[in-house]
Amino acid sequence: MATATLAAPRFEIGAVAMNQPKQLRPDLQEVVADILALKAMERNERFITHKAQREILNKLNADDLAAVARAIAAADKQQQPIYQRNK
């Protein structure tokens, strides 16, 4: 009887998969949570929060801002409904 073997992919040390999200630092996680809370307030309470969001984001450097933007985009994508009715 013949046996088949399946070769598992090998990852070398230091190799990073492209789809793995980077873990945010705790201070950046707090910024993401604050921005998402302000966006929810804007959506639910119809309260304009653009200035508050801008003040929070202005404190970040370019790298941190990019990381926060990716995290917010991912969170917004998860909150989108799968199906939207035609109006």
BAFI-3210 file (N, C-alpha, C; in Angstrom, 3 decimals, decimal comma, padded with zeros to 6 digits):
// residues 87
n [1|2|3|4|5|6|7|8|9|10|11|12|13|14|15|16|17|18|19|20|21|22|23|24|25|26|27|28|29|30|31|32|33|34|35|36|37|38|39|40|41|42|43|44|45|46|47|48|49|50|51|52|53|54|55|56|57|58|59|60|61|62|63|64|65|66|67|68|69|70|71|72|73|74|75|76|77|78|79|80|81|82|83|84|85|86|87]
n.u [000,847|000,604|001,799|001,009|002,658|002,388|003,748|004,428|004,348|007,399|008,649|011,093|013,155|012,424|011,004|008,071|004,647|002,603|-000,066|-000,405|-001,539|000,048|000,770|-000,552|000,886|000,063|-000,666|-001,342|-003,447|-005,299|-005,716|-006,934|-009,276|-010,428|-010,912|-012,684|-014,795|-015,535|-016,366|-018,568|-020,192|-020,685|-022,130|-024,329|-025,383|-025,493|-023,577|-021,072|-017,783|-015,362|-013,332|-012,400|-011,420|-009,369|-007,677|-006,774|-005,439|-003,466|-001,398|000,190|003,056|004,196|004,512|003,120|000,610|-000,053|-000,216|-002,353|-004,339|-004,584|-005,566|-008,002|-009,306|-009,541|-011,216|-013,485|-014,183|-014,967|-017,286|-019,067|-022,143|-022,976|-024,771|-026,410|-029,422|-031,099|-031,975]
n.v [-001,160|002,193|005,238|008,649|011,735|014,954|017,995|020,546|024,127|025,917|028,387|030,762|032,042|035,306|035,910|037,417|037,078|038,566|039,122|039,319|041,294|044,042|044,289|046,820|049,388|049,972|052,705|053,560|051,850|052,898|055,382|054,565|053,423|055,718|057,315|055,648|055,648|058,335|058,470|056,764|058,232|060,402|059,144|058,013|059,967|062,181|064,185|066,434|065,502|065,969|067,874|067,143|064,575|065,257|066,740|064,729|063,038|064,740|064,698|062,552|060,954|060,405|057,606|056,384|057,474|056,293|053,591|053,724|054,587|052,343|050,475|051,663|051,645|048,879|048,246|049,741|048,421|045,938|046,658|047,275|046,575|043,398|043,188|045,689|047,367|048,342|051,645]
n.w [000,000|-000,842|000,522|000,960|001,258|002,613|002,016|004,206|004,064|004,473|006,628|006,845|009,478|010,389|008,136|006,984|006,580|004,083|004,587|007,287|009,910|011,498|014,935|016,881|018,914|022,391|022,862|020,306|019,777|021,498|020,303|017,909|018,965|020,097|017,808|016,391|018,217|018,127|015,460|015,586|017,287|015,663|013,648|015,021|016,788|015,285|015,527|014,871|014,466|013,266|013,779|016,331|015,759|013,981|015,676|017,403|015,593|014,593|016,393|015,820|014,279|010,864|010,307|012,446|011,984|009,528|010,316|012,122|010,369|008,681|010,535|011,258|008,788|008,395|010,542|009,859|007,521|008,501|009,797|007,828|006,224|004,763|002,693|000,898|000,595|-002,393|-003,136]
ca.u [000,000|001,406|001,404|001,295|003,069|002,060|004,793|003,926|005,229|008,375|008,913|012,385|013,126|012,478|010,076|006,759|003,600|002,086|-001,428|-000,459|-001,586|001,000|000,155|-000,364|001,279|-001,126|-001,085|-002,007|-004,734|-006,185|-006,073|-007,909|-010,537|-010,996|-011,431|-013,879|-015,868|-016,001|-017,120|-019,859|-020,966|-021,116|-023,130|-025,518|-025,923|-025,437|-022,740|-019,899|-016,578|-014,177|-012,284|-011,843|-010,624|-008,173|-006,797|-006,151|-004,530|-002,360|-000,325|000,930|004,006|003,713|004,432|002,025|-000,634|-000,338|-000,644|-003,697|-005,252|-004,853|-006,409|-009,345|-009,894|-009,920|-012,376|-014,630|-014,550|-015,682|-018,584|-019,916|-023,076|-022,647|-025,723|-027,095|-030,620|-031,182|-032,962]
ca.v [000,000|003,409|006,336|009,977|012,715|016,324|018,890|021,809|025,230|026,295|029,807|031,006|033,008|036,678|036,101|037,864|036,941|039,873|039,338|039,434|042,673|044,346|044,606|048,224|049,711|050,319|054,091|053,663|051,171|053,858|056,375|053,917|053,309|057,063|057,739|054,849|056,128|059,613|058,177|056,212|059,356|061,175|058,367|057,750|061,164|063,277|065,196|066,597|065,218|066,069|068,656|066,326|063,525|065,898|067,082|063,490|062,526|065,675|064,411|061,371|061,114|059,813|056,144|056,049|057,857|055,257|052,393|053,995|054,633|050,961|049,841|052,245|051,129|047,485|048,246|050,221|047,376|044,904|047,162|047,470|045,460|042,554|043,495|046,964|047,412|049,409|052,667]
ca.w [000,000|-000,959|001,403|000,411|002,254|002,251|002,505|004,749|003,683|005,487|006,752|007,463|010,562|009,905|007,024|007,440|005,571|003,706|005,071|008,738|010,386|012,549|016,218|017,236|020,283|023,204|022,681|019,004|019,908|022,154|019,284|017,020|019,708|020,224|016,498|016,103|019,092|017,583|014,236|016,004|017,810|014,490|012,923|015,842|017,424|014,299|016,144|014,019|015,248|012,398|014,427|017,406|015,127|013,432|016,799|017,872|014,569|014,378|017,355|015,378|013,181|009,610|010,418|013,353|011,307|008,537|011,037|012,643|009,215|008,264|011,550|011,151|007,546|008,635|011,439|009,082|006,562|009,250|010,220|006,662|006,009|003,624|001,626|001,026|-000,237|-003,377|-002,743]
c.u [000,901|000,889|001,809|001,704|002,767|003,113|004,164|004,875|006,154|008,553|010,256|012,232|013,284|011,551|008,706|005,769|002,978|000,712|-001,507|-000,516|-000,555|000,238|000,469|000,105|000,028|-001,592|-001,790|-003,339|-005,758|-006,627|-007,124|-009,267|-011,214|-011,621|-012,689|-015,056|-016,419|-016,804|-018,497|-020,760|-021,509|-022,259|-024,430|-026,182|-026,000|-024,693|-021,455|-018,633|-015,296|-013,028|-011,616|-010,973|-009,304|-007,186|-006,073|-005,094|-003,340|-001,184|000,577|001,961|003,490|003,557|003,273|000,671|-001,029|-000,836|-002,059|-004,711|-005,586|-005,770|-007,846|-010,041|-010,345|-011,154|-013,629|-015,113|-015,333|-017,078|-019,548|-020,892|-022,691|-023,524|-026,367|-028,278|-030,538|-032,266|-033,731]
c.v [001,234|004,474|007,649|010,904|014,104|017,231|020,194|022,935|025,613|027,800|029,970|032,051|034,408|036,943|036,450|037,699|038,307|040,153|039,506|040,895|042,877|044,706|046,058|048,353|050,118|051,761|054,288|052,929|052,094|054,938|055,803|053,819|054,665|057,524|056,961|055,279|057,454|059,406|057,612|057,310|060,206|060,469|058,254|059,013|062,366|064,486|065,275|066,449|065,342|066,799|067,851|065,205|064,099|066,254|065,845|063,019|063,441|065,407|063,267|061,725|060,327|058,295|055,708|056,369|056,804|053,977|052,550|054,010|053,232|050,259|050,357|051,733|049,684|047,400|048,716|049,155|046,260|045,354|047,355|046,297|044,672|042,908|044,841|046,979|048,553|050,380|053,158]
c.w [000,000|-000,004|000,768|001,542|001,718|002,860|002,968|004,330|004,824|005,453|007,434|008,551|009,976|008,736|007,584|006,298|005,316|004,315|006,579|009,141|011,490|013,812|016,570|018,677|021,063|023,018|021,339|019,009|020,556|021,170|018,346|017,710|019,846|018,910|016,148|016,964|018,586|016,303|014,569|016,541|016,658|013,768|013,726|016,380|016,490|014,873|015,332|014,860|014,425|013,089|015,544|016,847|014,613|014,539|017,336|016,871|014,323|015,311|016,896|014,318|011,969|009,706|011,309|012,723|010,276|009,205|011,577|011,501|008,725|009,257|011,481|009,893|007,715|009,533|010,706|008,102|007,253|009,642|009,063|006,540|004,754|002,438|001,910|000,061|-001,221|-002,968|-003,928]
res [m|a|t|a|t|l|a|a|p|r|f|e|i|g|a|v|a|m|n|q|p|k|q|l|r|p|d|l|q|e|v|v|a|d|i|l|a|l|k|a|m|e|r|n|e|r|f|i|t|h|k|a|q|r|e|i|l|n|k|l|n|a|d|d|l|a|a|v|a|r|a|i|a|a|a|d|k|q|q|q|p|i|y|q|r|n|k]
***
